[in-house]
Amino acid sequence: MIHGHDIRYKKLFSNVELLEQLVRTFVAEPFVADLDFSEAVKIDKSFISAIYTLVPVL
């Protein structure tokens, strides 16, 4: 089952320009300067940890 918030996060992080801006703004680590977002590849998959599948949706 895909929950509404999963779909929104998937859409949010599938936008490479927005992803780059978020990472460069909020990740204060030296390696971020070396990231090449032009090489980003969208993977059309959904990964949800088993522990979250056991939590009832309210």
Backbone torsions as a table, in degrees:
resi	resn	phi	psi	omega
1	MET	NA	130.9	176.8
2	ILE	-100.5	125.1	-179.9
3	HIS	-89.2	158.0	-177.9
4	GLY	-55.5	-40.9	-179.1
5	HIS	-68.3	-30.7	177.1
6	ASP	-63.1	-43.1	180.0
7	ILE	-64.0	-42.1	-179.3
8	ARG	-66.5	-42.0	177.4
9	TYR	-64.8	-41.0	179.2
10	LYS	-61.0	-43.5	178.6
11	LYS	-66.3	-43.8	179.8
12	LEU	-57.4	-50.2	-175.4
13	PHE	-82.8	-2.6	175.3
14	SER	-85.1	-10.2	176.9
15	ASN	-88.0	105.1	-172.9
16	VAL	-61.5	-40.2	-179.4
17	GLU	-64.0	-42.6	179.1
18	LEU	-68.2	-41.3	177.4
19	LEU	-58.7	-45.1	179.0
20	GLU	-60.9	-45.6	180.0
21	GLN	-61.9	-43.2	178.7
22	LEU	-61.8	-47.2	-178.3
23	VAL	-64.3	-47.8	-178.0
24	ARG	-66.0	-27.6	-179.8
25	THR	-82.1	-40.9	-169.7
26	PHE	-107.4	-11.1	179.0
27	VAL	-105.2	104.1	-176.8
28	ALA	-93.3	65.7	179.3
29	GLU	-129.3	145.8	-178.1
30	PRO	-58.9	-33.3	-176.4
31	PHE	-63.4	-21.3	-177.8
32	VAL	-60.9	-34.2	179.7
33	ALA	-63.6	-24.0	-178.1
34	ASP	-91.6	-5.3	-178.1
35	LEU	-72.2	137.3	178.4
36	ASP	-114.0	96.4	-176.1
37	PHE	-72.4	-13.2	176.1
38	SER	-70.3	-15.0	178.2
39	GLU	-94.9	3.5	-178.2
40	ALA	-64.4	140.4	179.5
41	VAL	-125.2	128.3	178.3
42	LYS	-78.9	127.6	177.3
43	ILE	-110.3	117.6	-175.2
44	ASP	-84.4	72.8	179.8
45	LYS	-137.9	163.5	176.6
46	SER	-129.3	125.4	-178.8
47	PHE	-122.4	118.0	178.2
48	ILE	-127.1	125.1	179.4
49	SER	-58.5	144.8	-179.2
50	ALA	-59.1	-31.1	-179.0
51	ILE	-66.0	-27.7	-179.8
52	TYR	-82.9	-19.0	177.4
53	THR	-75.9	-15.6	179.8
54	LEU	-89.4	-11.4	-178.4
55	VAL	-85.2	124.0	179.6
56	PRO	-67.8	143.6	178.4
57	VAL	-87.8	128.3	179.5
58	LEU	-92.1	NA	NA
